[in-house]
């Protein structure tokens, strides 16, 4: 299905998102994947540290292979124009471009309507850090950081792997990414068992994070008030200083493009994280208007990705 499937999948997700009626009736593919990963974790995560680490390798291998095989079977069955449309709708459920924008928009709206308390409640749905101690600037930075990082993980990466390996590639990627979010934590329970999932997630997200940064640099040339030069400078200076091998690239690009300072010290589950600042020298006193500026940049970059896919489809006809 080549470039046509990811292009149609992006358009389908932009137009409809994931319908609430469908969610209420059958749930969501990520929930099904999470159920499988949870079952494997309960079955295999036991014994000594070496055994847990080996079991973690087996678990993510089994999950990715099983779910990828389902994707391959579906792709084989869905031939012809009607099958392509059905496949695009299925593939669209693996992309989060519309839902990501909606969730981040709600944070800006909550800050405007209800102040910092409402903003904390809204941002708690999209970040893993402790929201209770965040002021307006902290809530706004958290929303913008989530937008940048999830543009890479939730949009560009599944589209990239769908382009490379079709529906099986996208669904296998989503399995790895979901496993990392569930068991890729450095806690006593998951440190050994989730090691393989966390490292594999770093690997499969590496090309997407760099592509996301390039898209944001290009989009900055199209958005009034944004700076492509500032984005490129922040990437060169800051991206590799982030504690994540991937998150720093889109965060630095967005920070530099908009004159923000993102990341830095924060708290996750009561644990302090002393991370490097992305966009060093930029403003840290962000507010709801800055979230909306970040959303404009995100939408421009997302539109560029769709345009690139469409141009590729036309080129191959």
N, C-alpha and C positions, 0 to 999 in steps of 0.2 A: 504493500500500500504506500510505501515510500513517504514522501513529504505530504501527500494529500491527507493521510489520516491525522497527523498532528495538527495540520491547519484546520481541518473540519472539527476536530476535537476542541480546539481552542475557541472556535466560533460558536460551537454548541454550548460550551460552558459559559461563554460571555452572554449568550442570549437567554439561557434558562437557568444557569447555575445547577444545583442539584435539587430538584423539586421536593418540597416538604411532603407532598402526598406520597411520593416514592419512598422517601426516607421513613415515613411512618409505617408504610406497608412492608418494606423489605430491608430497611436499614441502609447501610452504606458499605461499599467494598472495603474501606479502611477498617470498619468495625469487624467485618468478617475476617480480614487479615489479622487484626488484633486478637480475635478469639483464638485463631490457630496458634499464634505466637504465645499467648497466655497458656494454652494447653500444653505446648511443648516445654515451656518454662517450668510449669508445675510438675511435669513428668521427669525432666532431665536435670534440673538445677539442684543437685544434692551431692554429698560426698566431699572429698578433699578439694583443695584449690585447683590442682592440676586436672582432676576429673571434671570439675565444673567448667574449666576453660575448654577442654576438649568437647564437653557436652554442648557448650555454647556454639562452637564451630559446627557441630552436627545439627543443632537446632536451626541456625540461620540458613544452613545449606538445604535442609529439608524444606523449610518454609519457602525459600525463594524458588527452589526447583518445583515444588508442588503448585504454587500459585502461578509461576511462569508457564507451567505445562497447561494449566487451565486457560491462560491467555492464548497460548499457541493453538489449543483446540478450538477456542472460540473464533480466532482469526481464520483458521482453516475452514470453519463452517460458514462464515459470513462472507460469501463471495457475491460478486455482482454489485450493481449500484445500490440496491436496497440493503444488502449486507454491509456495504461501506458506511451507509448512514447509521445503521444500528451500531456498528463498531465504533464510529465516531462519538455516538452518545455514550457508549460504555467507556471509551477512553477519556471523554470529557469529565467523567466522575473522578478521574485520577489527577485532575488539574484544579488548582484552587485560586485562579486569578480573580474571579468575581467575589467569592466568599472572603478572600483575603482583604480586598478593598472594602467590602461591606463591614467587616469586623473593625478595621482600622478607622473607617469613617465614624463608626459608633463611638469610638473613644473621643474623637474631636467633638461630636455632637453632645456627648455626655458632659464634657468639660464646659461647653458653652451653656448647657441647660441646667446642670446641677453642681457645677464646681468640682473641686478636687475629689470629694467623696464619690460622686458619680463616676468621675474619670477612673478612679481606682477600681471600682466594680467592673467597668467596661474593659479595662486593660488586663484584668486578671484572667479574662477568657482567652487571651492570646500570648501571654508571656508566662515563664516559669518562675520569675523572681518574686520576692515578697512585695506586694503592692502597698501594704499598710503604711510604710514609712515614706512613700513617694509624695513629693509635692507636685504642683502642676507641671513644672519643668521635667521632673522625673517621670511622671506619667507620659508626657509627650515624647520624651526621648525613648522610653520603652516601646511606645507604639511605632515610632519611626524605625527603630532597630528591628522590630519584629517584621515590619513591612519589607525592609531591605533583605533580611535573611530568608524570609519565607517566599519572597519573589524568586530567589534561587532554588530553595528546596521544594517549594510547592508548585512552581510554574515552569521555570526554565529547565530544571533537571528532568521531570517526567516528560516534557516535550522533547528534550534532547535524546533521552533513551528510547522514546517512541520513534523518533526519526532514525535512530541507529538500528533498533531491533524490533520495531513494531509494537503491537499490543503486549506481547510477552515481555519485551524489554521494559516497558513502562510499568507493568504490574509487578515485575520482579524488583524494579527500583523502589516502588512504593512499599513493598514488603520489607526491604532493607531499611528504608527510612523510618517506617513504623516500628520496626524492631529496635532501632536506635533510641527512639523516643520512649519506648516502654522499658527496655532492659539495659540500655547503654549508659547507665549511671554509675558513678564511682562510690556506690554505697556498699556496705558489707554484703548484702544479698546479691548484688549484680556485678560487682567489680570484676570477678573472674568469668562468670557466665556470660555477661554482656560485652566482654572485651572484643570478641570477633565482630559482633554487630556494629559496635561503635567504630572500629577501625575500617570495616567494609563501607560503612556510611561515609566516612571521611573520603575514601577512595572514589566511590561512585559520584560524589558531589563535587569533586575537584574540578572537572572540566566545566560544569555548569556554573560554579561560583565565578570563574574567570569570565565566562561568556556573559553572565549577569552584569558584572562590573563594566564590561565593554558596552553593553546595551544602555546602561545608565549614563555612561560618558556620552554616547551618541545622542541619547534623549535630552541630555542637558543642553545640547546645541539647539533644541527645538522648543524648550520651555523658557519663557521670559523670566529673567532673574536668576536662572541657573547657570553654572559655569562648567563647561566641559574641561577647561584647563585646570580648574580647581579640583574636579573629580579625579582627573588623571594624576595630579600631583599628590593627592591624598592616598591614592592607591599605591603609588610608588613608595611613599614615606611610611604609611601606617598599616597596610593590609597584612603584612607578614608578622606584625607585632601582636596581632590578636591571638588569644589563647586557642581559638579554633583555627585549623588550617584552611578553612573555607569561609566562615562567616565574615572575616575581616574584609574580604574583597567587595561584596555588595555594600556593607556598612560604610567602608571608607569612601567608596564611590558616591554614595548618597550624601554622606557628610560633606565631602569636598565640593560636590555640585551645589549644595544649598547653603554652605557656610556654617554648618552645624559642627558640634563636637559630640560624638556619640560614644557609647560603651563607657569604659572607665570602671571605677570601683562600684560594686553592687552586691546584693544579697540574694542567694538562692536557698530556699528552705532553711533559713537561719544561718547559712554558711556564707561568710564574706568572700567575695571574688575580686581580686585586685587586678582588673584587666587593663590593657593599654587603651588609650583614648584614640578613637578614629576621628580624623578631621581636627587634629591638634591645632589649637589657636582659634577654632570656631566658637560660635555661641553655644552655651549650655542652658540658657534661660529660654527654653522652647515653650510654645503654647499651642493652642488648638489651630491657629492660623498656620503654624509651621507644619503640623500634621497634614493639613490640606495641601500645602506646597509639596510635601513629599508624595502625596497621592497623585498630584498632577504629573510629577516626574515619573512615578511608577506607571501610570497609565500610558504615558508617551513611550516608555521603554517596552511595555507590553505590546503596544500597537506596532512598534518596530519589529518585534519578534514575529507577529502575525504577518506583517508585510514581507519579511525575509522568507518565510515559508511560502507565501503566495507567489513571490517572485521565483522561488525554486520550482514550484509546481509548473508555472508558466514556461520556465526555461526547459523543463524536461518534456513538455508536450511536443 
